[in-house]
Amino acid sequence: MDDLRPTDPARIGGHRLLGRLGAGGMGVVYLGRTDAGALAAIKVILPELAGDEDFRTRFRRETEAARRVDSPWAVPVTGADTEAERPWLATEFVPGPTLSDVVARRGPLPVRSVAVLGRLLSRALAAVHAAGLVHRDVKPGNVLLTADGPRLIDFGIARAADATALTATGLVVGTPGFLPPEQASGNTAGPAGDVFSLGCLLAYAATGRPPFGSGAVDALLYRTVHDAPDLDGIEEPGLRALLERCLAKDPAARPEAADLDGLITEDEPAGARADWLPEDVVLIIADRSAAVLALPDIDVTVTEGPGPPEPAPGRRRFLLFAAGGAVALGASAVAAVRIGGDGSDGSGSDGAPGGRRWIIGVHADLTGPQSAAGRAQERGVRLAVDRFNSVDGQPFRLAVKVLDDAGDTARSARVAEEFARDPEIAAVIGPTGDATTGAALSTYDEAVLPVLTVSALQIAFPERANGSFFQAGPSYADLSIPIVHRLLLRPDVERLGVLIDRAGGQAAYQAGYATNLMTPNLTTGTTHPRVVPAGTSVFDPVIDDLLSHRSDALFYAGDAAGAARVARVMAGLSFAGPCMAQHTVMGQEFLEQAGAAADGWEFIAPFTDASTPAAASFAAAHRKRFDAAPAAWAAEAYDVAGLVARELAALTDAAAKKATASASPSGTGRPTRSELTAAIAASRYEGVSRTYTFDKERQQLVGQDAHMYQVKDGRIRYLGAAPKPKS
């Protein structure tokens, strides 16, 4: 819970506010306490939405329906004022941990716990459906655990059963991995969809993993629609049969929520007894409750008033957003060998012959679709090694070994195997792309070999046991934040047209999906999204649709050819609003195919430019060695290689000072790969492109540093650092 801000009200509807629980596209959620001492979670609607009569009508209707939900296993509405200047809704506050928190900490739950969970949540859903609502986001993060049973929470996207879906074709509402097939296909889900999601939730509780896997959003949605659920490990016949019925692809074949109560025979907990849960889970509940209920002093210093001031007319305003960046969409909604080069024989000859040395591997696409990025990263690593070896007194010499996967996943796996087998490889920089990175991770993880990629930006990669993988660049979700900031925080933009061209693959889908999702979470602006299939060559009807829906800015996520076609259409219409394309479009192909229509188009990119003052010495060294200015991604590879070298040197110095008994099994005193992984995870490194620190849980880059580029007079020019959201 966060402290109240000076602009927050002190009281709302008879509740004294104690702190902020969160914020989103609809408003701010506060923790409040009544004069009688009861705690409540209070959602206060944004002024911008409160002035929208259509929204107020929907909010009024859905609040009335939520009041009709009568179940001890669904958080009840305790108060509301839909007619206030700032409409608000209060629900009972439950301090327990979420099911996702518990499973992440202790693993799967026993069969009895899962059965009780299923029976009581089915009752909650039956009450939701009886009230004429469909929840549409039943997932482990929306179930709180208490001693006397679970509580279903968050009706933020619940809708009246007869409500019209407001999503665009190809986009989904809900959380991938827990969606029913009909919802994953972009259609509206009814009560039967909630039953399917409950089946996914129970399978997760019983096995510790979602039944349709994890990873890229597209793959999750495809498996949900086409594949059988993974129920391996569920041996109890009754539970397995029940889950198979809930997870039927045909909604008509699933039992109704009310029928599940009779199909599950496990008794519910008696009173406040927690015997339905393992002892370690009970301790987690107790610890979480104690932490949450360590409430701040309620004597606030803010004078009571009408609440936050209205933003200036026509301006966008950022809401509270976590400093660590956006939530990963796969969890809330929501994926050959050339050795040597540039004079190296690939055997590590950059280092001095003989003596002690380590090798930094470069796993790159040097001859495939991302060869320009791969070659730039190879050069950046070589410069970092040059710099390290030029300093006297280093505890070892560094060398470089380069292997080319050509952008092919099978070859990427073989490259990883070769690096993993080489005992002199301390760490690997790469791979270059999302798919090749995913193909190599299991091998690197088994070898506990540190791997740092700067250009694989997929929102989520499969978790690995040893945590040796570091995503050292902002993900597509992180990049959506400055994209939204740049396009919507201006007085002349109210609605962003989002065009997702599937020709751009997963990179385009994730970038467009994240931008569409983040717009209402970060601003008071709106979006009109469209998804077109790969191979689309005529964009005129799509652009007409975007403009007819009053889109006054455009974000295109796709490939260079599609971006050029869109640019030509927009130029022919004399569109005056800002246009932006995904950074993967940047390059000569776009400039040549778009011609004069490219002028003015912008890009938010995760890589810096050699013209920045911070990169001056690096750029000079690059020109001296390679007779060329550094290309995109060279500085980032230079930085992470420098980080590895620094941590490796520190570990080597420390090992040399230890007694022989503390040396590694080889007797050399060389640090292990595990020690280097831990050192990188705890490091903070000031590079020429950004500051590098990593999130402790996912080991993803912390921060949202990005850069702006614009086409001017037929050239792509660097504008400077991308805007950051104000916290």
C-alpha positions in Angstrom: 0.0 0.0 0.0 1.3 3.5 -0.9 0.9 6.7 1.1 -1.9 9.2 0.3 -0.8 12.0 -1.9 -1.4 15.7 -1.1 -4.1 15.9 -3.8 -6.0 12.8 -2.5 -9.2 13.4 -0.4 -9.1 12.6 3.3 -12.7 11.1 3.3 -15.0 9.5 0.8 -18.5 8.5 1.6 -18.1 8.1 5.3 -14.7 6.4 5.0 -11.5 7.9 6.3 -8.8 7.1 3.7 -5.6 5.3 4.9 -3.6 4.8 1.8 -3.6 3.9 -1.9 -4.0 0.3 -3.0 -3.5 1.0 -6.7 -4.7 2.9 -9.8 -5.9 2.0 -13.2 -7.8 3.2 -16.3 -11.0 3.8 -14.3 -9.7 5.5 -11.3 -7.8 5.1 -7.9 -8.4 2.4 -5.4 -8.0 3.5 -1.7 -8.0 1.6 1.6 -10.6 3.2 3.8 -12.0 2.7 7.3 -15.5 3.6 8.4 -16.2 5.3 11.7 -17.2 1.9 13.0 -13.8 0.5 12.1 -14.7 -1.6 9.1 -12.1 -1.7 6.3 -13.1 -1.2 2.6 -11.4 -1.0 -0.8 -12.9 2.1 -2.4 -12.6 2.7 -6.2 -13.1 6.4 -7.1 -13.8 7.1 -10.7 -11.7 9.6 -12.7 -13.2 13.0 -13.3 -12.8 12.5 -17.1 -15.0 9.3 -17.0 -17.4 10.8 -14.5 -18.3 13.4 -17.1 -19.0 10.8 -19.7 -22.8 10.1 -19.4 -22.5 6.8 -21.2 -19.8 5.6 -18.8 -21.8 6.8 -15.8 -24.9 4.9 -17.1 -22.9 1.7 -17.4 -21.2 2.2 -14.0 -24.6 2.7 -12.4 -26.1 -0.4 -14.0 -23.1 -2.6 -13.2 -23.0 -1.3 -9.6 -26.6 -2.2 -9.1 -25.9 -5.7 -10.5 -22.8 -6.1 -8.3 -24.9 -5.3 -5.3 -27.1 -8.3 -6.1 -24.2 -10.7 -5.9 -24.9 -12.5 -2.7 -22.2 -15.0 -1.7 -19.8 -15.2 1.2 -17.2 -16.2 -1.3 -17.3 -13.1 -3.4 -16.3 -9.7 -1.9 -19.5 -7.8 -1.3 -20.3 -4.2 -2.2 -20.5 -2.2 1.0 -21.3 1.2 -0.4 -21.5 3.3 -3.5 -22.6 6.6 -4.8 -23.0 6.5 -8.6 -24.5 10.1 -8.7 -21.6 11.8 -6.9 -19.4 14.3 -8.7 -16.7 11.6 -8.4 -18.7 8.3 -8.4 -17.3 5.6 -6.1 -17.8 2.0 -5.2 -16.7 0.3 -1.9 -16.2 -3.4 -1.3 -15.1 -5.3 1.7 -11.3 -5.3 2.2 -9.7 -8.8 2.4 -6.1 -8.8 3.6 -5.1 -12.3 2.5 -2.6 -13.3 -0.2 -3.7 -14.2 -3.8 -3.8 -17.7 -5.0 -1.0 -16.9 -7.5 1.2 -15.6 -4.6 0.7 -18.8 -2.6 1.3 -21.2 -5.5 4.4 -19.2 -6.5 5.8 -19.5 -3.0 5.0 -23.1 -2.1 3.9 -24.9 -5.2 0.8 -26.9 -6.0 -2.0 -27.3 -3.4 -3.2 -30.8 -2.2 -6.3 -32.3 -3.8 -8.6 -31.4 -0.8 -7.6 -27.8 -0.9 -8.2 -27.7 -4.7 -11.6 -29.3 -4.2 -12.7 -26.9 -1.5 -11.4 -24.0 -3.6 -13.4 -25.2 -6.6 -16.6 -25.7 -4.6 -16.6 -22.3 -2.9 -15.6 -20.4 -6.0 -18.3 -22.1 -8.1 -20.8 -20.8 -5.5 -19.3 -17.3 -6.0 -19.6 -17.6 -9.7 -23.2 -18.9 -9.4 -24.1 -15.8 -7.5 -22.3 -13.6 -10.0 -24.3 -15.2 -12.9 -27.6 -15.1 -10.9 -27.0 -11.3 -10.7 -26.8 -11.1 -14.5 -23.1 -10.6 -14.6 -20.2 -12.4 -16.2 -16.8 -12.0 -14.4 -14.6 -12.5 -17.5 -11.3 -12.5 -15.6 -11.3 -15.5 -13.3 -7.6 -16.1 -12.6 -5.3 -16.9 -9.6 -4.6 -13.2 -9.1 -8.3 -12.5 -8.5 -8.7 -15.0 -5.7 -7.7 -14.1 -2.2 -7.2 -16.9 0.4 -8.3 -16.6 4.0 -8.6 -19.1 6.8 -12.3 -19.7 6.2 -12.2 -19.9 2.4 -11.4 -18.1 -0.8 -12.8 -14.8 -2.0 -13.4 -13.9 -5.6 -12.4 -10.2 -6.3 -12.0 -7.6 -9.0 -15.1 -7.1 -11.1 -13.2 -4.4 -13.0 -14.0 -6.0 -16.4 -17.2 -7.8 -15.4 -20.1 -6.9 -17.6 -23.8 -7.5 -17.6 -24.5 -10.8 -19.4 -26.3 -9.0 -22.3 -23.8 -6.2 -22.6 -22.2 -5.5 -26.0 -18.5 -6.3 -26.2 -16.4 -3.2 -26.8 -13.2 -4.9 -28.0 -11.9 -4.9 -31.5 -11.5 -7.9 -33.7 -8.3 -9.7 -32.9 -7.9 -8.3 -29.4 -9.1 -10.0 -26.2 -10.3 -8.9 -22.8 -9.0 -10.9 -19.8 -5.8 -12.8 -19.0 -4.2 -15.1 -21.6 -3.8 -18.6 -20.1 -7.0 -18.4 -18.2 -9.4 -17.4 -21.0 -12.0 -19.6 -22.6 -11.5 -20.5 -26.3 -14.4 -18.3 -27.3 -12.8 -15.3 -25.6 -9.3 -16.1 -26.8 -10.8 -16.0 -30.4 -11.9 -12.4 -29.8 -15.6 -13.2 -29.2 -17.8 -12.4 -26.2 -17.8 -15.0 -23.4 -20.9 -15.8 -21.3 -21.2 -17.6 -18.0 -19.8 -20.8 -19.5 -16.6 -18.9 -20.1 -16.2 -18.2 -16.4 -16.5 -22.0 -15.8 -13.7 -22.6 -18.3 -11.5 -20.0 -16.5 -12.3 -21.6 -13.2 -11.1 -25.0 -14.6 -7.9 -23.3 -15.6 -7.5 -21.8 -12.2 -8.1 -25.1 -10.4 -5.6 -26.9 -12.7 -3.1 -24.2 -11.9 -3.7 -24.7 -8.2 -3.3 -28.5 -8.5 -0.2 -28.5 -10.7 1.5 -25.2 -10.2 1.3 -24.3 -13.9 -1.4 -23.0 -16.3 -3.0 -25.8 -18.3 -2.1 -24.2 -21.6 1.4 -23.3 -20.7 3.1 -19.9 -20.6 5.1 -17.7 -22.8 4.1 -15.6 -25.9 0.5 -14.3 -25.9 -0.1 -15.6 -29.4 1.0 -19.1 -28.6 -1.1 -19.1 -25.4 -4.3 -18.1 -27.3 -3.6 -20.7 -30.0 -3.2 -23.5 -27.5 -6.3 -22.4 -25.6 -8.4 -22.7 -28.8 -6.8 -25.8 -30.4 -4.9 -27.9 -27.8 -6.0 -30.2 -25.0 -5.2 -28.9 -21.5 -2.1 -30.2 -19.7 -3.4 -32.0 -16.6 -0.4 -34.2 -16.0 0.2 -34.7 -12.3 -3.5 -34.7 -11.4 -3.9 -38.3 -10.4 -7.2 -38.1 -8.4 -9.8 -39.4 -10.9 -12.7 -37.3 -9.7 -10.8 -34.0 -9.8 -9.3 -34.8 -13.2 -12.7 -35.7 -14.7 -14.2 -32.5 -13.3 -11.5 -30.3 -14.8 -11.9 -32.0 -18.2 -15.6 -31.1 -18.2 -14.9 -27.5 -17.2 -12.2 -27.2 -19.9 -14.4 -28.5 -22.7 -13.9 -26.4 -25.9 -17.6 -26.3 -26.5 -19.3 -23.9 -24.0 -22.5 -26.0 -24.1 -20.5 -29.1 -22.9 -19.4 -27.4 -19.7 -21.4 -27.6 -16.5 -23.0 -24.5 -15.1 -21.4 -22.9 -12.1 -24.4 -23.8 -9.9 -24.1 -27.4 -10.9 -20.4 -27.6 -9.9 -21.4 -27.3 -6.2 -23.2 -30.6 -6.4 -20.4 -32.3 -8.5 -17.7 -31.5 -5.8 -18.3 -33.5 -2.6 -15.5 -32.0 -0.5 -16.9 -30.3 2.6 -16.4 -26.6 3.1 -14.4 -25.2 6.0 -16.2 -24.9 9.3 -16.2 -21.4 10.6 -12.8 -19.7 10.6 -10.9 -23.0 10.7 -8.1 -23.2 8.1 -7.9 -27.0 8.0 -8.7 -27.0 4.3 -5.2 -25.6 3.6 -1.7 -26.9 4.3 0.1 -25.4 7.4 2.6 -23.5 5.4 -0.2 -21.7 3.5 -1.9 -20.8 6.7 1.4 -19.2 7.9 1.6 -17.2 4.6 -2.0 -16.0 5.2 -1.2 -15.0 8.7 2.0 -13.1 7.7 0.3 -11.3 4.8 -2.7 -10.3 6.9 -0.4 -9.0 9.6 1.7 -7.0 7.1 -1.3 -5.5 5.4 -3.1 -4.6 8.6 -0.1 -2.7 10.0 -2.0 0.4 9.1 -0.7 3.9 9.1 -1.9 6.5 11.6 -5.3 7.7 10.4 -4.7 11.3 11.4 -3.9 12.6 8.0 -2.5 16.0 7.3 -4.4 16.7 4.2 -7.5 18.9 4.6 -10.6 17.4 3.2 -11.6 18.7 -0.2 -13.2 17.8 -3.4 -10.3 15.6 -4.5 -7.6 16.0 -7.2 -7.9 19.0 -9.5 -9.1 18.6 -13.0 -6.3 18.5 -15.7 -5.9 21.4 -18.0 -8.4 21.2 -20.9 -7.3 18.9 -23.7 -4.3 17.6 -21.9 -3.6 14.0 -21.0 -2.6 13.0 -17.5 -0.6 10.0 -16.3 -2.0 8.0 -13.5 -0.1 6.3 -10.8 2.1 3.7 -12.4 4.6 1.4 -10.7 8.2 2.4 -11.1 9.2 -1.0 -12.3 7.1 -0.7 -15.5 4.1 -2.4 -17.0 2.7 -5.7 -15.9 3.5 -8.5 -18.2 0.4 -9.2 -20.5 0.9 -12.9 -20.5 0.0 -12.6 -16.6 -3.1 -9.7 -16.4 -5.0 -9.3 -19.7 -2.7 -11.5 -21.2 5.8 -14.3 -26.4 24.8 -22.4 -37.6 27.7 -21.5 -36.9 30.2 -18.9 -38.2 33.0 -18.6 -35.8 35.1 -15.4 -35.6 34.7 -12.2 -37.6 36.4 -8.8 -37.9 39.8 -10.4 -37.7 39.2 -13.0 -35.1 39.6 -16.7 -35.7 36.9 -17.4 -33.1 39.2 -19.4 -30.8 39.5 -16.5 -28.3 42.6 -15.0 -29.9 41.6 -11.6 -28.8 43.2 -12.5 -25.5 46.9 -13.0 -24.9 48.1 -16.5 -25.6 48.8 -18.6 -22.5 48.1 -17.5 -19.0 44.7 -17.0 -17.4 41.8 -16.0 -19.6 38.1 -16.0 -19.9 36.0 -15.9 -23.0 32.8 -13.9 -23.6 30.6 -15.7 -26.1 28.6 -13.8 -28.7 25.4 -15.7 -29.8 24.2 -13.7 -32.7 22.3 -13.7 -36.0 25.1 -12.7 -38.4 23.6 -14.0 -41.7 19.9 -14.0 -41.2 17.0 -11.5 -41.0 18.5 -9.6 -38.0 22.1 -9.8 -39.2 22.6 -6.0 -39.0 21.8 -6.1 -35.2 23.9 -9.2 -34.7 27.0 -7.7 -36.4 26.6 -4.5 -34.4 26.4 -6.4 -31.2 29.5 -8.5 -32.1 31.4 -5.3 -32.6 30.2 -3.8 -29.4 31.4 -6.8 -27.4 34.8 -6.7 -29.1 35.3 -3.1 -28.2 34.4 -3.9 -24.5 37.0 -6.7 -24.5 39.6 -4.3 -26.1 38.9 -1.8 -23.4 39.2 -4.4 -20.6 42.5 -5.9 -21.9 44.0 -2.4 -22.4 44.0 -1.8 -18.6 47.2 -2.9 -16.8 46.9 -5.2 -13.8 43.8 -7.1 -14.9 43.5 -10.6 -13.2 43.0 -12.3 -16.5 42.8 -11.6 -20.3 39.4 -11.6 -22.1 38.7 -13.1 -25.5 35.7 -13.3 -27.8 34.1 -16.3 -29.4 31.3 -15.7 -31.9 28.8 -18.2 -33.1 26.1 -17.5 -35.8 22.6 -18.9 -35.5 21.4 -17.2 -38.7 18.1 -16.4 -37.1 17.1 -20.1 -37.0 15.8 -21.7 -33.8 17.3 -25.1 -34.4 20.7 -23.7 -35.1 20.3 -21.4 -32.0 19.9 -24.5 -29.8 23.1 -26.0 -31.3 25.0 -22.7 -30.7 23.9 -22.8 -27.1 25.1 -26.4 -26.7 28.5 -25.5 -28.0 28.9 -22.5 -25.7 27.6 -24.5 -22.7 30.2 -27.2 -23.3 33.2 -24.8 -23.5 34.6 -24.4 -19.9 36.3 -21.1 -20.8 33.0 -19.4 -21.7 32.2 -17.1 -18.7 29.0 -15.6 -20.2 27.2 -15.1 -23.4 25.9 -11.9 -25.0 22.8 -12.6 -27.1 20.9 -14.1 -28.8 19.7 -11.5 -31.2 16.0 -12.3 -31.6 13.0 -13.4 -29.5 12.5 -16.9 -31.1 16.2 -17.8 -31.1 16.5 -16.7 -27.5 13.6 -18.9 -26.4 15.1 -21.9 -28.3 18.4 -21.5 -26.4 17.4 -20.8 -22.9 16.9 -24.4 -21.6 20.5 -25.3 -22.6 22.0 -22.2 -21.0 19.9 -22.7 -17.9 21.0 -26.3 -17.4 24.7 -25.1 -17.7 24.0 -22.2 -15.3 25.7 -20.1 -18.0 24.9 -16.3 -17.7 23.2 -15.0 -20.8 22.4 -11.3 -21.4 20.3 -10.3 -24.4 19.9 -6.7 -25.3 17.6 -7.1 -28.3 15.2 -10.0 -27.5 12.3 -8.0 -26.1 9.5 -10.5 -25.8 7.3 -9.6 -22.9 7.8 -12.9 -21.0 10.2 -15.8 -21.6 9.7 -19.2 -19.9 11.0 -19.3 -16.3 14.1 -21.4 -15.7 15.3 -23.1 -12.6 18.8 -21.5 -12.3 17.9 -17.9 -13.3 21.0 -17.3 -15.5 19.1 -15.4 -18.2 19.1 -11.6 -18.1 16.8 -9.5 -20.4 19.0 -6.5 -20.6 16.7 -4.4 -22.8 13.2 -3.0 -22.3 10.4 -5.4 -23.3 7.7 -4.5 -25.8 5.5 -3.7 -22.8 8.0 -1.3 -21.3 8.4 0.4 -24.7 4.7 0.9 -24.9 4.9 3.4 -22.0 7.0 6.1 -23.8 5.0 5.3 -27.0 1.8 6.2 -25.3 3.4 9.2 -23.5 4.7 10.6 -26.7 1.5 10.2 -28.8 -1.2 11.0 -26.2 0.3 13.6 -23.8 -0.4 16.5 -26.2 -3.3 18.9 -26.5 -4.4 17.8 -30.0 -4.7 14.0 -29.5 -7.6 12.4 -27.8 -7.8 8.9 -29.5 -4.9 6.7 -30.7 -5.4 4.5 -33.7 -3.5 1.2 -33.1 -2.8 -0.8 -36.3 -1.4 -4.3 -35.7 -0.1 -5.9 -38.9 0.5 -9.6 -38.3 3.2 -9.5 -41.0 5.4 -8.2 -38.1 5.0 -11.5 -36.2 5.1 -11.7 -32.4 7.1 -8.4 -32.1 4.3 -6.5 -33.8 1.5 -8.2 -32.0 3.0 -7.7 -28.5 4.0 -4.1 -29.2 0.5 -3.2 -30.5 -1.3 -5.2 -27.9 0.7 -3.5 -25.1 0.2 0.0 -26.5 -3.6 -0.6 -26.8 -3.7 -2.0 -23.3 -1.6 0.7 -21.7 -3.3 3.7 -23.2 -6.3 3.7 -20.8 -4.1 2.5 -17.9 -1.6 5.4 -18.3 -3.8 8.2 -19.7 -7.3 9.5 -20.0 -7.1 8.9 -23.8 -8.8 6.2 -25.7 -7.8 3.8 -28.6 -9.3 2.4 -31.7 -7.4 -0.9 -32.5 -7.4 -2.8 -35.7 -5.6 -6.1 -36.5 -4.9 -7.1 -40.1 -3.6 -10.5 -41.3 -0.1 -11.0 -42.7 0.0 -10.3 -46.4 -2.4 -7.3 -46.3 -1.3 -5.0 -49.1 -4.3 -2.6 -49.4 -4.6 -0.5 -46.2 -7.0 2.1 -47.4 -10.2 0.6 -45.8 -8.4 0.1 -42.5 -7.1 3.7 -42.4 -10.6 4.9 -43.4 -12.0 3.0 -40.4 -9.4 4.4 -38.0 -10.1 8.0 -39.1 -13.9 7.5 -39.1 -13.5 6.6 -35.4 -11.8 10.0 -34.8 -8.3 8.7 -34.4 -6.1 11.7 -34.3 -2.8 9.8 -33.9 -1.5 6.5 -35.3 0.7 3.8 -34.1 1.7 1.1 -36.6 3.1 -2.3 -35.4 4.3 -4.5 -38.2 7.0 -4.7 -40.9 8.7 -2.1 -43.0 6.8 -2.9 -46.2 3.4 -2.5 -44.4 4.6 0.7 -42.7 5.6 2.2 -46.0 2.1 1.4 -47.5 0.4 3.0 -44.5 2.6 6.1 -44.7 1.7 6.6 -48.3 -2.1 6.2 -47.6 -1.8 8.7 -44.7 0.1 11.2 -46.8 -2.5 10.9 -49.6 -5.2 11.9 -47.0 -3.1 14.8 -45.7 -3.4 13.4 -42.2 -1.9 16.1 -39.9 -1.7 14.0 -36.6 1.4 12.3 -35.3 2.3 8.9 -36.8 4.7 6.4 -35.2 5.9 3.0 -36.2 7.5 0.2 -34.2 11.3 0.5 -34.0 11.7 -2.7 -36.0 10.5 -0.7 -39.0 13.5 1.7 -38.8 15.8 1.3 -41.8 16.5 1.9 -45.4 13.6 -0.4 -46.6 11.0 1.9 -45.0 12.7 5.0 -46.3 12.9 3.8 -49.9 9.4 2.3 -50.1 7.6 5.2 -48.3 9.6 7.9 -50.1 8.5 11.4 -49.2 5.5 10.0 -47.2 8.0 8.8 -44.5 8.8 12.4 -43.6 7.7 13.2 -40.0 7.2 9.6 -38.9 8.6 8.8 -35.5 10.0 5.8 -33.6 10.5 4.9 -30.0 13.5 2.6 -29.9 15.3 0.7 -27.1 18.8 1.6 -28.5 20.7 4.8 -28.2 22.5 6.8 -30.9 26.2 7.3 -31.3 25.7 11.1 -31.3 24.8 11.3 -27.7 27.5 12.8 -25.4 27.6 9.7 -23.2 28.5 7.6 -26.2 31.2 9.9 -27.6 34.3 7.9 -26.5 32.7 4.6 -27.4 31.8 6.0 -30.9 35.3 7.2 -31.4 36.8 3.8 -30.5 34.3 2.2 -32.8 35.3 4.4 -35.8 38.9 3.8 -35.1 38.7 0.0 -35.1 35.9 -0.6 -37.6 36.2 2.6 -39.8 32.4 3.2 -39.3 30.0 4.8 -36.9 28.4 2.3 -34.5 25.1 0.9 -35.6 22.0 0.3 -33.5 22.6 -2.2 -30.6 26.4 -1.8 -30.6 26.4 0.4 -27.5 24.1 -1.9 -25.6 26.2 -4.9 -26.3 29.3 -2.9 -25.4 27.7 -2.1 -22.0 26.6 -5.6 -21.0 30.0 -7.0 -22.0 31.6 -4.4 -19.8 29.3 -5.3 -17.0 30.2 -9.0 -17.3 34.0 -8.1 -17.4 33.7 -5.9 -14.3 31.9 -8.5 -12.2 34.1 -11.3 -13.4 37.2 -9.4 -12.5 35.8 -8.6 -9.0 35.0 -12.2 -8.4 38.5 -13.3 -9.6 40.2 -10.9 -7.3 38.1 -12.0 -4.4 38.8 -15.7 -5.2 42.5 -15.1 -5.3 42.5 -13.7 -1.8 40.7 -16.8 -0.3 42.4 -19.7 1.2 43.0 -22.8 -0.9 40.1 -24.5 0.8 37.6 -22.1 -0.6 38.8 -22.4 -4.2 36.8 -24.0 -6.9 37.1 -27.8 -7.4 39.6 -27.2 -10.3 42.0 -25.6 -7.8 42.4 -22.6 -10.0 40.5 -20.2 -7.8 38.4 -19.2 -10.8 34.8 -18.1 -10.0 32.0 -20.4 -11.1 29.3 -19.5 -13.5 26.8 -19.6 -10.6 28.8 -17.0 -8.7 28.9 -14.8 -11.8 25.2 -15.1 -12.3 24.5 -14.0 -8.8 27.0 -11.1 -9.1 25.3 -9.9 -12.3 21.8 -10.2 -10.7 23.0 -7.9 -7.8 24.9 -5.4 -10.0 24.4 -1.8 -10.9 26.3 -0.7 -14.0 26.5 2.7 -15.5 26.8 2.2 -19.3 27.0 4.5 -22.2 23.4 3.6 -23.2 21.7 3.4 -19.8 22.0 2.2 -16.2 21.8 -1.5 -15.9 20.0 -3.1 -12.9 17.8 -6.2 -12.9 14.5 -7.0 -11.3 15.2 -9.6 -8.6 12.3 -11.9 -9.6 12.4 -12.0 -13.4 15.9 -10.6 -13.9 14.5 -8.1 -16.4 16.0 -4.7 -17.0 14.7 -2.1 -14.5 13.7 1.2 -16.0 12.0 2.5 -19.1 14.9 4.3 -20.9 14.2 4.6 -24.6 15.1 6.9 -27.4 13.2 8.9 -30.1 14.0 9.1 -33.8 12.2 10.9 -36.6 12.4 10.8 -40.4 13.4 14.2 -41.8 14.5 15.0 -45.3 14.7 11.3 -46.2 16.9 10.4 -43.2 16.3 8.9 -39.8 17.5 11.4 -37.2 18.0 11.1 -33.5 15.7 13.4 -31.4 16.9 12.4 -27.9 15.7 10.5 -24.9 12.1 9.3 -25.0 9.7 10.9 -22.5 9.2 9.1 -19.2 5.9 8.9 -17.3 5.7 11.0 -14.2 5.2 8.9 -11.1 
